[in-house]
């Protein structure tokens, strides 16, 4: 008999690691009430929540899950470092349905890695084994990703499509996201604040990444049709 399709245990697996950051849930972000994002519904959006957390060395942890008519799930986890630490940006996105999956997993570097090879050795090379293992299962699907996105990702980005979705493909995707997140947590535990002069260029790149992602987010139009302009703007502010 063919296997019965079910959605993956994303929240359980990811939150098990996020809880290690001992983070505190935020109700206000940059002076704006974000509690409306805890329960969004409208149009084809049957359920949605986005939570922001604060932790030492980090500007925010973003964790969100959305369901469209209970047929398509999107899962998002982002971790943004603060302006005193040189950590990369942890980024994972996963659109999952019975028809197929599309996902992105990466550490967006906040430094220009070819100009700052020690940054890559410290913050990105720990991904080497997880990346190589992931590439055994997932071929390069970056043709779907536009040029501006390819300009900001790291050499360890994995992004592709899988069709149809199966229990095995779900396990492999979720396992990869857990591996990357666990590595990020280990980097976070050994973080050190950096010299302000060194951080200046990293902050500039981080803010450019933030603005570019916000302006080009492909889910913005879909969300605006569901919950309206104001809630979409608040969502994008929370994400990026």
GITA-V411841 format. One line per field, one symbol per residue. ss: DSSP state (~ for helix, > for strand, _ for the rest). phi: phi as a letter, one per 20 degrees, with the letter a starting at -180 (. if undefined). burial: 1 if it has 16 or more other C-alpha atoms within 10 Angstrom, else 0. A space follows every 10 residues. Layout:
ss = ???
phi = ???
burial = ???
This chain:
ss = _________~ ~~~~~~~~~~ ~__>>__>>_ _>>_~~~~__ _>__>>>>>> >>>>___>>> >>>>>>>>__ _>>>>>>>>> >_______>> >>>>>>>__> >>>>>>>>__ ______~~~~ ~~~_~~~~~~ ~~~~~~~___ _~~~__~~~~ ~~_____>>> >>____~~~~ ~~~~~~~~~~ ~~~~~~~~~_ _____~~~~~ ~~~~~~~~~~ ~~~~~~___~ ~~~~~~~_~~ ~~~~~~~~~_
phi = .ffffcffef ggfffgegff fledfedccl mcfdfgffbd bqleeeaabc ddcdbgncfa ddcbcccdll dcdccccccd feedcegfef bccbdcbffr ccbccadffe dfffecfgff ffddggegff ffffffecff dfgfefffff fdfefdfcba dcbffcffff ffffffffff fffffffffd fcfdfgfffg fffffgfffg fffffdgfef fffffecnff fffffffffd
burial = 0000001101 0001001100 1010001010 0001101001 1000101111 1111001111 1111111100 0111111111 1111111111 1111111101 1111111111 1010000011 0011011001 1001000100 0100000000 0111111111 1100110011 0111111111 1101101100 0000000010 0110110011 0011000001 0011011000 1101111111
